[in-house]
Amino acid sequence: MKIFNSLDDIPNNHGPSSITIGNFDGLHIGHIKLLKKTIDLAKKNNTIPIVLTFSPMPEEYFQNEYFFRLMNNAEKSDSIEDYGIEEIILIPFNEEFSKMDEKSFIDEVLIKKLNAKHVIVGNDFRFGHKRIGNVKLLQSYGHVTGIKVTIVNLVEISGKKISSTSIRKLLISGKILEANNLLRKPFSIQGEIIHGEKLGRELGYPTANIEIYKSYPINGIFLVEVLRGNSDKLYGLASIGSKPTFSGTNDVLEVFMFNFKLDIYGEIIKVIFLEKIRDQIKFNTKEELVDQMKNDHNIALNILRTKNEL
């Protein structure tokens, strides 16, 4: 699969293409429906199946409150490739691109750059400066330019639209199982293990401190799976938030891994969130905190036994 990190990287005389457009963050069941339709139409019409997406995403560029990525670009590309997409266009969403009007987007990007013959989007698709363009406008331009437009109805469960935004809301509210059921892969955070204050070691629960590059609006104690290279499957308890007992101000991610004592400073690990145990709580004494940590540990082990993972 080819990955283009800007429109300028796309070669001239690009072959005819079938394109689906969106953030594709988290790759939920609605995204998968779009990908499969794009592959199907590309095969039928002998065109190149393409995903056109953005990095940074519009929400990142505009610094939308409570926004966070559900996956990084590498994870996104790997997941999309699994469905047979041949090219991913990662358009840098910047001031210049944000001001591109809907007609220029169709003429300059879809037609001139990508030789689009077919565009596949969800029925809530918006594009162009201030998101003025919608599916009806895209279809009307399609009649003039010769681009065929396929509108895919959004996936709903219990009458509610499945979207990356709705999944983020589930994660923020602690509904990890519900969120993961909608995602192709469960929500995770990846980072390097760095030296911390070593408070967990003093309490009898040594933790790995994971460097995270932004705050996540997620708070609590979670049962997690930990991936480190090709090692055996590990489980643990993750704490994410501001450590209220110790008057923390910055968000941190710490993981206590069960039955694990190796020194792995500097390693990159992936923390996969499985279930929420509880919210973070401010305790009056260290003894109260240790008692709660023991209880959290027992709850996590019981969950794993129920899943036959122990």
N, C-alpha and C positions, 0 to 999 in steps of 0.2 A: 504494500500500500504506500502511496506517495502522500507526503505531508508538506503542504505549502504554508509558510508562516506569514505570508503577505500576498496581496494581489500582484505585486511586482515580480514575485517568484514564479508566477504561472507562465509557461512558455507561450509564445505566439502560436497561432493556428491550432489552438486547443481543439481536440476532437469533440464531436457532439456529445452532450451530457444530459443525464437526468439528475436533478439536484433537489435535495431536501435541506431546509434551512432552520436553524434554531440554536439554542445554547447547548442542548443535549447534556445537561449537567445531571449526573447521577444515573442516567440511562434507565428510566422507568418504563413501564409497560406501554405507555403512550409513545415514547420515543421508538421503542422496538417496532411498533406498528408502522411508524413512518419509514424506518429503515427497510423493513421487509417489503413495503410497497415500492420503495425506490429501487431496490434490487430487482423486483419482479418486472417493473416497467423498463428498466435498463436492459434486461435480458430480452424482452419482447421486441424492443426497438433498436437493439444493437447500439446502445449508448454507454457512456462511462458513468457508473453510479458514484455520486459525489455528496459529501456532507459539507455544507458551508456553515461554519460556526465562528465564534468570536473569542479572542483572548487579548486583553481582558474582556470579560463579559460586560454588557451595558450596565448591569447593576453594580459591578465593581468600579467601572469608570465614574458613575454618578454617586458612588459611595452610599448606596442605599442602606438604611439602618437595618440591622439584623440579617443582612445578607451574608452568606458564607457558601463556599463551594462544597458540593457533595463529592467531587472527585477532581484530581488534578488533570492536566492535559495528557500526560502519558497514560493514565488509567482510562481516560476518555477515548483516546486513539486506539488503544488495545481492544477495548470493548467494542467499538464501532467496527474495527477491522474483522472481528469474529463473524460479523453478519455478511461480509462480502463486499463492503464498500471499498472502492479502489483509490479514491482520493479524499483527503480532508483539507479544506481550506480554513486556516485559522486567521481570520481577519483581525488585525489590531483595532479594537474599538477605541477611537480617539476623537479629539475635537473635530478634526476634518471629516472623519467618517460619520460622526453623529449629525453633521449638518447636511449630509447628502440627501437630496430629495428623492421621492419614490421613483420618479421617472428616470433619474440618473442611475439609481441602483439597478433598475431593469436594463437600461441601455448599456451602461458602462461595465457593470459587473456580470450580470447574467448573460447578456448577449455577446458583447465584445470580448470579455475576458474568458468566459466559460462555455461559450457556444451552446447555451442551454436550449434544449428541445422540449424538455419536460421539467416542470417544477412541482414538487410534492410538499404540501404544508398542512398543518392542522387548521381547523376552522376558526381558530382565534388568532391566526398569524397577523402580525402587524410589522410594518417596515417603513423606512424613510424617516426624514427629519420630523421629530416630535411624534413619531409613530402614526403618521397620517394615513399611510397606505394600509389597506386591509385586503382580504381575499377577493372581494368584489372588484376592487380596483386592479388587483393583479390579474384577474380573469379578463377584465376589459382590455388591459394592455396586451394580454396574451392573444386576444382575437386579432389585434392589429399587428403584432410582431411575429405571430405564428408559433409562440410558445404554448404548449398544452399545459394546463394547470389541473392538478388533481388535489382535491380537498379531502383530507382524512378526518372523519369525525373523532373527536377526542374521546379517550377511554374514560368511563365513569364507573364508580363503585358506589352503590347505594345513593345514586343521584348526585354524587359529588365528583367534580372533575379531578382527574389525576394529573398533577403537575409537580415540577421541582419545588415550586413555592409551597404547595400543600404538604410536601414531604418535609421541607425544612420546618414548617410549623409543628408537625408531628414530633420531630426530633427535639425541638425547643421545649415542647410540653412533656417530654420524657416518654413518648409513645414509640419506643425504639422498635418493638416487634412489628407494629403496624407500618412504620416507615420502611423497615427492611423488607417486608412482604411486597412492597410496591417497587422495590429496586432490583435490578439485575444482580447486583452484589451488595451485601450489607454495608452500611455507612462505616467509614473508617477515617482515621487521621494518621498520617505518616510523619515521622520526624527523627531527628538524631538524639541519642541519649547523651545528656550533658550532666555535669556535676551540679547538684542542688545543695540545699541546706542540710541534708541528711537527717532530717527530723524523724522520718519514718523508721530509720535504723534504730534511733533511740527508743522508739515506741515498740520495737519488736516486729515491725512490718516494713522492711527495707523496700524502697520504691525506686523505679527507674524514672528519671525526670526527662520528659520529652520536650524538645525545643519546638514551640509552635510560633509561627510568624504573624499570627493575628489572633484576636479574641474571637471565641465562638460563643454565641448566646445560648450555650448549653451548660447546665450546672447539675452536679450530683455525683453519686457513686454508681458505677456501672460494672456489670459482669462483662468481661471482654475476652476476645481471643487475640493472642499476640503472634505475629508472624515475624520471624527473623531469619532471612536467607532461606536455606533449605533444611533448617532444623525441625525437630519434632514439634507437633502442635502444642502450644502453651495456652493456658487460661490464667486469668487474673482479675483483680479489681482495679478499676481506673477511677481516679478522682479528677474531675475537671471543674475549674472555678477559681475562686480567689482565696481559698484556705481561711475561712472566717475565724476559726479558733485561734489562729496565729496572726490575726489582723492583717491578712494579705490584701494587696490592692491590685496586683496584676494577675491575669488568668494564667494558670499553670495546668499542665497535664502530667499526672503521676500515675504509674502503674506498679502495683504489687503483683508479681508473678508467682503462682503457686509452685512450690517444690523446685525452685530455681535459685542458684547462688553464684552463677558465673559473673565475672567482671566484663561488662559489655559496653563500657563507655565508648562513645564515638560511633557505635553501630547505628544504622538506620533501621527502625522497626515500624511495622504497621499495627495499629491498635484498632481492632474491629469491635464495634459496639454491638452487644447482643441483647442485654436487658438492663433496665434501670432498677437499681436496688432502692435508692432513696435520694432525697435532696441533700445538699450540703447543709450542715448544722453547726452553729457555734456552741462549743461545749465550755463549761466553766472550769474544768480541770482536765489534765492529760489522762487521768485515770478514767474519767467518763468517756473520753475519746477512744481509749484502748478497748474498753468494754464494748463500745459500739462497733469498732473495727472487727472484733472477734465475732460479733453477731452478724455483721455484713459478710464475713468470710464463710460462716456456716450457711447463711442463706444462699450464697453463690454456689457452694458445694452441693447443696440440696437441689438446686436448679440443674446443675450438671448431671447429678445422679438421675434425675427425672428424664433427662435427655439421653441417658445411657452414654455419657461422655467420660465417666469415671469408672 
